[in-house]
Amino acid sequence: MSTTLIPYLGVVIDGAEKWAKAINNSQKYNLPIPQFSGEEKKYYAQIRDSIKL
């Protein structure tokens, strides 16, 4: 993977996590989808924010 695409990976992963939370909030039964730890959230936020620089 090209290093120029890494920040966009953060955008995709953030969107996937938000989608999973929305699915679990809107259904009676939760899907067993793993959630990111605080450290993982921080990492993906940093790479996502690097797009804005």
N, C-alpha and C positions, 0 to 999 in steps of 0.2 A: 504494500500500500504506500502510495506517495505521502510524504509528510505534509504536503499541502492539503490533503484531504482529511487529516486527523481532526481538525476542529469541527468539521461537518459530521463526523462520527458522534461527537458529543451532542449535536442537535438531534440526530436520529435516536440516540439512546434516551435522551431526555423525553422526547416525544413518545417513545415506546413505554416508558415508565408512567407517564401521564395517562396514556391510553389504557394501560393495565389497571391503574387506580380507578379510572372512570368506569371501566367494565365491572370491577368489583363493587363499586358504589351503586351501580344501577341494577344489579341482579340479586336475587334472593340468596343464591349460593355463590361463594367466592371461588374464583379460579385460583389454583395453586401456583401463582406467579411469584418468583422471588423478587424481593425489593432490594434496592441498593443500600449499602451501609452509608454512614455519614462520610466516611473517607472516600468512598466511591462517588458519592454525590458531589463532593468538593472537587475531585479530579475532573469529572465530566463538566462541571460548571466552569472550571478554569479553561479547559480546552474549547468549550463552547464560547466563552467570553473572548477568546483570542481572535475570533472572527471579527469582532468589533474594532480591533486595534488598527 
